[in-house]
Structures are given as structure tokens and as C-alpha cells.
Amino acid sequence: MWALVFAYRAQKDAVKLARAGLKPQAQKLLDLLRVNPWKTPPTLEKLHGDLAGLYSRRINRQHRLVYEVLEAERTVKVLAMWTHYE
């Protein structure tokens, strides 16, 4: 099992997800990350540029879960869980 750590922004995003009714979809992804952060499906996207080293998975068509895998600590750091368009 992998530990999940939430950045401040991800904690704020979790409230928005709950209000939008997207908590069950996000929870499924978080449960998957706890077991294996590289497991597919659903597909994961390795981010580039300023976000190099981070991964992204879709919560729905608009919203994404962005995270970093810290292998040495067996930890997944969840950075954001809301849209990247705002």
C-alpha cells in the first residue's frame, strides 16, 4: 500500500469536488493510487514542461487529479483535483 499525502490546494479542491458531486469518481482514483499509482486503466498522463515528473488522471472530462510519486517513501502526493482551466 502507498500512503497518500494531500497538498493544501488538493484539500481545497476536494471540497469543490464534493459540492460538484464528483467525490465518488475522485475517490475511485485515490483508492487506485493507494494500491498502485501506475496501474492502468484508467490511463495516466506523464506531464511535461514545468510539471515534469508529475502524473495526471481524468476525474471527468474537465477535471483532473494531478499527483507526484515519491518511490523512496512509497508515498503519492496529490497536488490538485480540479480543473486546470481556472
All heavy atoms as an XYZ file, in Angstrom:
712
protein
N       0.838     -1.194      0.000
C       0.000      0.000      0.000
C       0.876      1.248      0.000
O       1.917      1.281      0.629
C      -0.894      0.030      1.240
C      -2.004     -0.983      1.222
S      -3.166     -0.691     -0.083
C      -4.541     -0.114      0.813
N       0.393      2.262     -0.699
C       1.069      3.542     -0.786
C       0.338      4.540      0.104
O      -0.885      4.525      0.187
C       1.062      4.038     -2.228
C       1.937      3.235     -3.138
C       1.710      1.966     -3.568
C       3.168      3.648     -3.704
N       2.732      1.568     -4.382
C       3.641      2.584     -4.495
C       3.925      4.812     -3.643
C       4.822      2.651     -5.196
C       5.097      4.874     -4.359
C       5.555      3.806     -5.117
N       1.093      5.420      0.735
C       0.496      6.477      1.557
C       0.082      7.632      0.640
O       0.761      7.925     -0.347
C       1.502      6.963      2.588
N      -1.019      8.268      0.964
C      -1.463      9.449      0.227
C      -1.260     10.682      1.093
O      -1.627     10.693      2.265
C      -2.940      9.343     -0.147
C      -3.338      8.293     -1.167
C      -4.836      8.362     -1.424
C      -2.580      8.468     -2.451
N      -0.679     11.708      0.498
C      -0.473     12.992      1.160
C      -1.116     14.043      0.267
O      -0.939     14.015     -0.953
C       1.034     13.283      1.342
C       1.254     14.655      1.931
C       1.683     12.211      2.184
N      -1.864     14.959      0.868
C      -2.582     15.958      0.089
C      -1.987     17.348      0.294
O      -1.835     17.800      1.426
C      -4.062     15.987      0.494
C      -4.775     14.713      0.151
C      -4.790     13.651      1.042
C      -5.405     14.571     -1.062
C      -5.428     12.471      0.730
C      -6.045     13.395     -1.392
C      -6.062     12.340     -0.499
N      -1.659     17.999     -0.804
C      -1.211     19.388     -0.759
C      -2.388     20.268     -0.356
O      -3.555     19.868     -0.468
C      -0.675     19.811     -2.123
N      -2.103     21.473      0.085
C      -3.158     22.397      0.520
C      -4.177     22.631     -0.592
O      -5.383     22.618     -0.357
C      -2.529     23.721      0.975
C      -3.547     24.738      1.420
C      -4.210     24.574      2.623
C      -3.839     25.843      0.638
C      -5.160     25.499      3.043
C      -4.783     26.774      1.044
C      -5.439     26.594      2.248
O      -6.373     27.498      2.660
N      -3.692     22.816     -1.809
C      -4.607     23.046     -2.935
C      -5.523     21.846     -3.153
O      -6.711     22.002     -3.423
C      -3.815     23.346     -4.199
C      -4.714     23.535     -5.394
C      -3.967     23.915     -6.632
N      -4.895     23.921     -7.758
C      -4.533     24.047     -9.004
N      -3.256     24.192     -9.294
N      -5.422     24.026     -9.964
N      -4.984     20.645     -3.033
C      -5.796     19.436     -3.223
C      -6.873     19.335     -2.146
O      -7.990     18.883     -2.426
C      -4.910     18.200     -3.209
N      -6.570     19.759     -0.934
C      -7.567     19.744      0.135
C      -8.709     20.710     -0.192
O      -9.882     20.393      0.021
C      -6.925     20.120      1.464
C      -5.958     19.073      1.973
C      -5.221     19.519      3.215
O      -5.543     20.529      3.825
N      -4.206     18.765      3.595
N      -8.369     21.884     -0.723
C      -9.401     22.847     -1.122
C     -10.200     22.311     -2.302
O     -11.416     22.481     -2.373
C      -8.759     24.188     -1.482
C      -8.236     24.947     -0.271
C      -7.542     26.223     -0.657
C      -8.499     27.181     -1.318
N      -7.897     28.495     -1.632
N      -9.515     21.643     -3.232
C     -10.188     21.078     -4.403
C     -11.160     19.968     -4.004
O     -12.196     19.787     -4.649
C      -9.166     20.526     -5.393
C      -8.335     21.619     -6.065
O      -8.714     22.802     -5.964
O      -7.313     21.274     -6.686
N     -10.848     19.227     -2.969
C     -11.724     18.143     -2.515
C     -13.090     18.688     -2.104
O     -14.121     18.058     -2.368
C     -11.079     17.388     -1.355
N     -13.115     19.850     -1.510
C     -14.382     20.480     -1.121
C     -15.179     20.833     -2.375
O     -16.389     20.590     -2.448
C     -14.121     21.740     -0.256
C     -15.404     22.484      0.021
C     -13.423     21.347      1.033
N     -14.504     21.386     -3.382
C     -15.178     21.728     -4.638
C     -15.737     20.473     -5.316
O     -16.845     20.496     -5.854
C     -14.206     22.417     -5.593
C     -13.739     23.776     -5.164
C     -12.760     24.307     -6.197
C     -12.054     25.549     -5.751
N     -11.062     25.986     -6.743
N     -14.963     19.392     -5.299
C     -15.421     18.142     -5.911
C     -16.670     17.616     -5.231
O     -17.597     17.153     -5.893
C     -14.315     17.081     -5.847
C     -13.185     17.200     -6.848
C     -12.115     16.176     -6.550
C     -13.685     17.041     -8.263
N     -16.681     17.680     -3.917
C     -17.845     17.200     -3.173
C     -19.082     18.028     -3.525
O     -20.161     17.476     -3.739
C     -17.570     17.249     -1.672
N     -18.917     19.335     -3.606
C     -20.046     20.217     -3.964
C     -20.545     19.942     -5.383
O     -21.728     20.080     -5.657
C     -19.635     21.675     -3.859
C     -19.535     22.167     -2.452
C     -19.313     23.657     -2.430
N     -18.827     24.052     -1.133
C     -17.944     25.008     -0.917
N     -17.445     25.697     -1.923
N     -17.549     25.295      0.298
N     -19.619     19.566     -6.275
C     -19.978     19.319     -7.671
C     -20.501     17.897     -7.898
O     -20.853     17.539     -9.013
C     -18.764     19.573     -8.562
N     -20.493     17.076     -6.839
C     -20.981     15.708     -6.963
C     -19.997     14.761     -7.611
O     -20.374     13.699     -8.111
N     -18.717     15.113     -7.618
C     -17.688     14.295     -8.253
C     -16.840     13.503     -7.262
O     -15.841     12.896     -7.644
C     -16.770     15.180     -9.107
C     -17.449     15.900    -10.263
C     -16.506     16.898    -10.901
C     -17.949     14.892    -11.276
N     -17.235     13.508     -6.005
C     -16.452     12.814     -4.984
C     -16.307     11.320     -5.260
O     -15.204     10.781     -5.105
C     -17.063     13.047     -3.595
C     -16.225     12.469     -2.488
C     -16.810     12.783     -1.126
C     -15.953     12.156     -0.046
N     -16.485     12.434      1.279
N     -17.350     10.608     -5.695
C     -17.176      9.164     -5.949
C     -16.144      8.852     -7.033
O     -15.345      7.923     -6.876
C     -18.574      8.708     -6.382
C     -19.506      9.716     -5.816
C     -18.753     11.011     -5.815
N     -16.112      9.646     -8.100
C     -15.131      9.423     -9.161
C     -13.714      9.680     -8.651
O     -12.788      8.915     -8.941
C     -15.400     10.339    -10.368
C     -16.676     10.046    -11.094
C     -17.851     10.878    -10.611
O     -18.045     11.076     -9.403
N     -18.656     11.369    -11.546
N     -13.539     10.748     -7.892
C     -12.228     11.068     -7.338
C     -11.791     10.000     -6.331
O     -10.622      9.606     -6.299
C     -12.243     12.449     -6.689
N     -12.723      9.513     -5.529
C     -12.403      8.502     -4.529
C     -11.914      7.214     -5.183
O     -11.005      6.562     -4.681
C     -13.603      8.231     -3.625
C     -13.273      7.374     -2.417
C     -12.232      8.023     -1.519
O     -12.362      9.169     -1.128
N     -11.187      7.280     -1.208
N     -12.515      6.835     -6.311
C     -12.066      5.640     -7.035
C     -10.611      5.786     -7.472
O      -9.817      4.852     -7.348
C     -12.939      5.387     -8.266
C     -14.282      4.818     -7.959
C     -15.063      4.580     -9.243
C     -16.489      4.195     -8.950
N     -17.273      4.055    -10.178
N     -10.263      6.972     -7.972
C      -8.880      7.212     -8.389
C      -7.931      7.194     -7.197
O      -6.835      6.642     -7.273
C      -8.766      8.542     -9.127
C      -9.382      8.599    -10.509
C      -9.285     10.009    -11.074
C      -8.718      7.604    -11.440
N      -8.346      7.792     -6.089
C      -7.498      7.804     -4.896
C      -7.280      6.393     -4.362
O      -6.172      6.040     -3.949
C      -8.107      8.702     -3.822
C      -8.140     10.193     -4.152
C      -8.961     10.946     -3.121
C      -6.747     10.762     -4.264
N      -8.324      5.564     -4.392
C      -8.188      4.174     -3.956
C      -7.209      3.422     -4.859
O      -6.404      2.624     -4.386
C      -9.544      3.477     -3.953
C     -10.484      4.029     -2.885
O      -9.991      4.697     -1.945
O     -11.706      3.805     -3.004
N      -7.276      3.683     -6.158
C      -6.351      3.062     -7.105
C      -4.917      3.485     -6.821
O      -4.007      2.656     -6.838
C      -6.738      3.443     -8.536
C      -5.816      2.925     -9.607
C      -6.292      1.560    -10.072
C      -5.746      3.886    -10.761
N      -4.707      4.772     -6.534
C      -3.360      5.278     -6.242
C      -2.795      4.657     -4.974
O      -1.589      4.435     -4.879
C      -3.375      6.801     -6.114
C      -3.685      7.589     -7.377
C      -3.700      9.080     -7.067
C      -2.715      7.275     -8.483
N      -3.652      4.384     -4.000
C      -3.211      3.745     -2.758
C      -2.635      2.359     -3.031
O      -1.677      1.942     -2.399
C      -4.377      3.618     -1.792
C      -4.232      4.460     -0.594
C      -5.339      4.221      0.408
N      -5.725      5.511      0.922
C      -6.815      6.160      0.609
N      -7.688      5.646     -0.208
N      -7.068      7.343      1.117
N      -3.231      1.652     -3.981
C      -2.793      0.292     -4.294
C      -1.580      0.308     -5.227
O      -0.579     -0.358     -4.962
C      -3.950     -0.513     -4.933
C      -3.480     -1.883     -5.367
C      -5.098     -0.622     -3.951
N      -1.675      1.062     -6.335
C      -0.593      1.109     -7.310
C      -0.743      2.376     -8.155
O      -1.637      2.453     -8.989
C      -0.638     -0.132     -8.208
C       0.494     -0.175     -9.204
O       1.261      0.766     -9.345
N       0.580     -1.272     -9.920
N       0.136      3.361     -7.996
C      -0.005      4.628     -8.709
C       0.228      4.537    -10.218
O      -0.064      5.477    -10.938
C       1.021      5.550     -8.051
C       1.934      4.679     -7.310
C       1.234      3.397     -7.030
N       0.741      3.408    -10.718
C       0.990      3.266    -12.151
C      -0.001      2.339    -12.845
O       0.102      2.105    -14.042
C       2.401      2.747    -12.409
C       3.419      3.753    -12.032
C       3.786      4.867    -12.713
C       4.199      3.762    -10.842
N       4.742      5.565    -12.027
C       5.018      4.899    -10.874
C       4.285      2.919     -9.742
C       5.908      5.211     -9.864
C       5.177      3.226     -8.744
C       5.973      4.360     -8.806
N      -0.945      1.794    -12.113
C      -1.888      0.838    -12.692
C      -2.807      1.515    -13.708
O      -3.290      2.606    -13.480
C      -2.728      0.183    -11.592
C      -3.625     -0.896    -12.122
C      -4.372     -1.601    -11.041
C      -5.220     -2.663    -11.710
N      -6.132     -3.295    -10.830
N      -3.017      0.822    -14.819
C      -3.973      1.301    -15.812
C      -4.934      0.177    -16.123
O      -4.574     -0.983    -15.982
C      -3.262      1.729    -17.114
O      -2.527      0.628    -17.617
C      -2.372      2.923    -16.902
N      -6.133      0.375    -16.608
C      -6.787      1.666    -16.749
C      -7.247      2.221    -15.409
O      -7.278      1.461    -14.466
C      -7.979      1.345    -17.646
C      -8.277     -0.103    -17.393
C      -6.965     -0.732    -17.004
N      -7.675      3.432    -15.313
C      -7.715      4.452    -16.352
C      -6.319      4.941    -16.698
O      -5.391      4.825    -15.888
C      -8.544      5.561    -15.732
C      -8.326      5.421    -14.270
C      -8.142      3.944    -14.033
N      -6.201      5.479    -17.895
C      -4.891      5.895    -18.375
C      -4.344      7.036    -17.532
O      -5.091      7.831    -16.959
C      -4.969      6.357    -19.844
O      -5.892      7.423    -19.933
C      -5.393      5.222    -20.750
N      -3.026      7.069    -17.475
C      -2.364      8.166    -16.783
C      -1.518      8.901    -17.800
O      -1.080      8.333    -18.787
C      -1.518      7.671    -15.608
C      -0.309      6.793    -15.884
C       0.951      7.639    -15.847
C      -0.223      5.717    -14.845
N      -1.341     10.178    -17.560
C      -0.574     11.014    -18.461
C       0.620     11.564    -17.708
O       0.465     12.154    -16.639
C      -1.454     12.153    -18.973
C      -0.762     13.087    -19.917
C      -1.675     14.217    -20.363
O      -2.906     14.068    -20.280
O      -1.141     15.247    -20.782
N       1.808     11.344    -18.260
C       3.016     11.915    -17.672
C       3.116     13.354    -18.171
O       3.092     13.605    -19.374
C       4.235     11.108    -18.100
C       5.478     11.477    -17.373
C       6.603     10.505    -17.665
C       7.798     10.858    -16.809
N       8.881      9.920    -16.985
N       3.200     14.300    -17.250
C       3.192     15.708    -17.619
C       4.591     16.179    -18.005
O       5.594     15.594    -17.599
C       2.627     16.540    -16.471
C       1.210     16.149    -16.050
C       0.748     17.000    -14.877
C       0.239     16.263    -17.209
N       4.639     17.241    -18.793
C       5.893     17.763    -19.336
C       6.066     19.229    -18.965
O       5.172     19.845    -18.391
C       5.895     17.620    -20.861
C       5.654     16.225    -21.329
N       6.625     15.264    -21.308
C       4.551     15.619    -21.804
C       6.140     14.129    -21.762
N       4.862     14.312    -22.067
N       7.193     19.786    -19.328
C       7.458     21.209    -19.101
C       7.643     21.516    -17.628
O       8.387     20.821    -16.923
N       6.954     22.547    -17.163
C       7.060     22.957    -15.756
C       6.546     21.878    -14.808
O       6.906     21.862    -13.634
C       6.265     24.239    -15.502
C       6.865     25.442    -16.211
O       8.051     25.375    -16.590
O       6.150     26.438    -16.383
N       5.697     20.991    -15.312
C       5.105     19.946    -14.480
C       5.781     18.591    -14.685
O       5.216     17.554    -14.328
C       3.602     19.841    -14.775
C       2.807     21.122    -14.541
C       1.364     20.931    -14.978
C       2.874     21.559    -13.093
N       6.970     18.588    -15.237
C       7.698     17.340    -15.475
C       7.875     16.580    -14.163
O       8.141     17.171    -13.115
C       9.059     17.624    -16.099
N       7.672     15.263    -14.228
C       7.782     14.430    -13.040
C       6.444     14.195    -12.355
O       6.363     13.416    -11.414
N       5.404     14.867    -12.832
C       4.066     14.702    -12.268
C       3.215     13.869    -13.215
O       3.520     13.744    -14.399
C       3.403     16.065    -12.050
C       4.141     17.055    -11.163
C       3.351     18.345    -11.048
C       4.425     16.476     -9.801
N       2.141     13.303    -12.671
C       1.222     12.488    -13.444
C      -0.183     13.034    -13.291
O      -0.513     13.687    -12.303
C       1.260     11.034    -12.964
C       2.618     10.410    -13.120
C       3.552     10.475    -12.090
C       2.970      9.767    -14.290
C       4.806      9.918    -12.229
C       4.228      9.197    -14.438
C       5.143      9.277    -13.410
O       6.377      8.728    -13.557
N      -1.018     12.733    -14.274
C      -2.391     13.227    -14.280
C      -3.333     12.111    -14.700
O      -3.007     11.306    -15.572
C      -2.481     14.393    -15.271
O      -3.810     14.781    -15.461
N      -4.496     12.076    -14.063
C      -5.573     11.160    -14.447
C      -6.863     11.969    -14.474
O      -7.072     12.863    -13.661
C      -5.729     10.023    -13.445
C      -4.557      9.066    -13.460
C      -4.818      7.944    -12.485
N      -3.659      7.122    -12.307
C      -3.537      5.896    -12.804
N      -4.499      5.372    -13.509
N      -2.443      5.201    -12.591
N      -7.742     11.611    -15.382
C      -9.018     12.324    -15.511
C     -10.018     11.872    -14.451
O     -10.231     10.686    -14.254
C      -9.628     12.068    -16.872
C      -8.922     12.794    -17.979
C      -9.732     12.670    -19.266
N      -9.065     13.377    -20.344
C      -9.208     14.668    -20.599
N     -10.013     15.382    -19.845
N      -8.576     15.240    -21.585
N     -10.623     12.857    -13.788
C     -11.757     12.598    -12.898
C     -13.018     12.559    -13.761
O     -13.850     11.688    -13.626
C     -11.862     13.681    -11.802
C     -10.634     13.617    -10.909
C     -13.152     13.509    -11.003
C     -10.505     14.765     -9.930
N     -13.132     13.543    -14.645
C     -14.166     13.567    -15.670
C     -13.584     14.318    -16.859
O     -12.369     14.536    -16.917
C     -15.483     14.173    -15.159
C     -15.392     15.638    -14.851
O     -14.376     16.279    -15.063
N     -16.466     16.190    -14.333
N     -14.397     14.737    -17.766
C     -13.876     15.380    -18.974
C     -13.114     16.675    -18.683
O     -12.134     16.994    -19.361
C     -15.041     15.660    -19.915
C     -14.611     16.103    -21.257
C     -15.780     16.160    -22.190
N     -15.280     16.544    -23.497
C     -15.976     16.473    -24.584
N     -17.211     16.031    -24.535
N     -15.474     16.854    -25.720
N     -13.530     17.404    -17.690
C     -12.924     18.702    -17.388
C     -11.880     18.633    -16.269
O     -10.862     19.309    -16.340
C     -14.008     19.703    -16.998
C     -13.472     21.082    -16.679
C     -14.557     22.049    -16.268
O     -15.708     21.653    -16.091
N     -14.206     23.301    -16.118
N     -12.106     17.841    -15.257
C     -11.272     17.859    -14.056
C     -10.260     16.722    -14.046
O     -10.543     15.617    -14.502
C     -12.151     17.796    -12.807
C     -13.141     18.909    -12.752
N     -12.764     20.222    -12.651
C     -14.490     18.906    -12.815
C     -13.846     20.985    -12.640
N     -14.907     20.204    -12.750
N      -9.100     17.035    -13.480
C      -8.010     16.067    -13.420
C      -7.446     15.969    -12.014
O      -7.491     16.917    -11.255
C      -6.870     16.491    -14.348
C      -7.235     16.442    -15.802
C      -6.056     16.890    -16.640
N      -6.264     16.549    -18.020
C      -5.861     15.413    -18.578
N      -5.220     14.527    -17.857
N      -6.089     15.173    -19.846
N      -6.897     14.812    -11.718
C      -6.177     14.589    -10.470
C      -4.695     14.601    -10.832
O      -4.251     13.806    -11.666
C      -6.587     13.241     -9.886
C      -6.102     12.956     -8.479
C      -7.140     12.114     -7.760
C      -4.791     12.251     -8.476
N      -3.939     15.516    -10.272
C      -2.508     15.662    -10.551
C      -1.741     15.212     -9.320
O      -2.048     15.639     -8.204
C      -2.145     17.124    -10.916
C      -0.655     17.275    -11.158
C      -2.945     17.585    -12.128
N      -0.744     14.342     -9.534
C      -0.016     13.798     -8.395
C       1.448     13.536     -8.727
O       1.845     13.510     -9.886
C      -0.685     12.522     -7.891
C      -0.710     11.371     -8.875
C       0.252     10.369     -8.831
C      -1.703     11.270     -9.838
C       0.225      9.308     -9.712
C      -1.742     10.216    -10.723
C      -0.775      9.237    -10.657
O      -0.804      8.185    -11.539
N       2.220     13.347     -7.663
C       3.640     13.035     -7.758
C       3.878     11.744     -6.994
O       3.334     11.551     -5.906
C       4.450     14.179     -7.133
C       5.925     13.969     -7.106
C       6.668     15.131     -6.462
O       6.034     15.984     -5.801
O       7.888     15.178     -6.613
N       4.701     10.872     -7.555
C       5.024      9.608     -6.900
C       6.405      9.721     -6.277
O       7.380     10.009     -6.972
C       4.987      8.437     -7.913
C       5.376      7.149     -7.227
C       3.615      8.324     -8.545
N       6.473      9.516     -4.964
C       7.736      9.532     -4.231
C       8.070      8.077     -3.880
O       7.616      7.553     -2.861
C       7.610     10.396     -2.976
C       7.097     11.826     -3.223
C       6.771     12.516     -1.913
C       8.113     12.622     -4.009
N       8.829      7.429     -4.758
C       9.066      5.992     -4.625
C       9.805      5.613     -3.352
O       9.477      4.612     -2.726
C       9.826      5.479     -5.847
C       8.978      5.446     -7.081
C       9.657      4.707     -8.204
O       9.960      3.514     -8.016
O       9.885      5.333     -9.241
N      10.804      6.386     -2.978
C      11.616      6.046     -1.809
C      10.764      5.964     -0.537
O      11.004      5.119      0.321
C      12.741      7.059     -1.630
N       9.759      6.838     -0.432
C       8.893      6.855      0.745
C       7.601      6.063      0.537
O       6.773      6.002      1.435
C       8.503      8.302      1.107
C       9.656      9.184      1.507
C      10.282      9.890      0.308
O       9.672      9.937     -0.768
O      11.412     10.374      0.452
N       7.414      5.492     -0.663
C       6.158      4.821     -1.047
C       4.973      5.719     -0.735
O       4.010      5.332     -0.072
C       6.017      3.461     -0.377
C       6.922      2.419     -1.003
C       6.634      1.015     -0.580
N       5.320      0.483     -0.870
C       4.928     -0.039     -2.039
N       5.748     -0.057     -3.051
N       3.709     -0.532     -2.192
N       5.079      6.956     -1.247
C       4.072      7.973     -1.000
C       3.617      8.582     -2.317
O       4.419      8.792     -3.220
C       4.648      9.086     -0.095
O       5.071      8.496      1.134
C       3.637     10.172      0.183
N       2.334      8.869     -2.400
C       1.766      9.603     -3.535
C       1.305     10.953     -2.995
O       0.478     11.014     -2.084
C       0.583      8.842     -4.163
C      -0.049      9.667     -5.268
C       1.030      7.487     -4.682
N       1.864     12.019     -3.547
C       1.490     13.370     -3.121
C       0.486     13.915     -4.129
O       0.811     14.155     -5.290
C       2.719     14.267     -3.058
C       2.423     15.647     -2.541
C       3.687     16.444     -2.367
C       3.361     17.799     -1.767
N       4.583     18.605     -1.604
N      -0.752     14.101     -3.691
C      -1.814     14.628     -4.538
C      -1.712     16.156     -4.497
O      -1.819     16.761     -3.435
C      -3.201     14.144     -4.062
C      -4.292     14.719     -4.944
C      -3.250     12.628     -4.038
N      -1.505     16.752     -5.675
C      -1.273     18.190     -5.747
C      -2.541     18.979     -6.102
O      -2.727     20.085     -5.620
C      -0.191     18.490     -6.772
C       1.145     17.804     -6.478
C       2.100     17.969     -7.628
C       1.738     18.365     -5.194
N      -3.389     18.425     -6.961
C      -4.600     19.128     -7.380
C      -5.659     18.124     -7.823
O      -5.326     17.040     -8.313
C      -4.297     20.101     -8.510
N      -6.922     18.506     -7.665
C      -8.027     17.624     -8.065
C      -9.139     18.426     -8.730
O     -10.304     18.073     -8.645
C      -8.593     16.876     -6.855
C      -7.634     15.941     -6.211
S      -8.389     14.867     -4.991
C      -8.778     16.014     -3.694
N      -8.803     19.503     -9.385
C      -9.817     20.345    -10.015
C      -9.338     20.694    -11.404
O      -8.291     20.236    -11.844
C     -10.040     21.585     -9.158
C     -11.275     22.374     -9.476
C     -11.341     23.630     -9.974
C     -12.640     21.953     -9.292
N     -12.637     24.025    -10.119
C     -13.458     23.013     -9.716
C     -13.240     20.798     -8.846
C     -14.849     22.956     -9.682
C     -14.620     20.717     -8.803
C     -15.411     21.810     -9.214
N     -10.042     21.517    -12.092
C      -9.717     21.858    -13.469
C      -8.410     22.624    -13.573
O      -8.013     23.321    -12.648
C     -10.853     22.683    -14.092
O     -10.549     22.903    -15.452
C     -11.044     24.005    -13.408
N      -7.753     22.481    -14.698
C      -6.553     23.270    -14.938
C      -6.881     24.477    -15.803
O      -6.011     25.184    -16.261
C      -5.455     22.416    -15.561
C      -5.806     21.824    -16.884
N      -6.711     20.795    -17.011
C      -5.379     22.072    -18.125
C      -6.828     20.448    -18.281
N      -6.028     21.219    -18.981
N      -8.176     24.741    -16.038
C      -8.598     25.859    -16.858
C      -8.910     27.110    -16.044
O      -9.220     28.137    -16.583
C      -9.834     25.469    -17.680
C      -9.557     24.316    -18.597
C     -10.156     23.085    -18.389
C      -8.662     24.445    -19.656
C      -9.899     22.021    -19.215
C      -8.397     23.370    -20.492
C      -9.025     22.164    -20.267
O      -8.753     21.114    -21.085
N      -8.851     27.014    -14.731
C      -9.141     28.188    -13.893
C      -7.864     28.825    -13.421
O      -6.885     28.210    -13.177
C      -9.966     27.785    -12.673
C     -11.372     27.447    -13.032
C     -12.208     27.100    -11.810
O     -11.678     27.048    -10.683
O     -13.395     26.871    -11.995
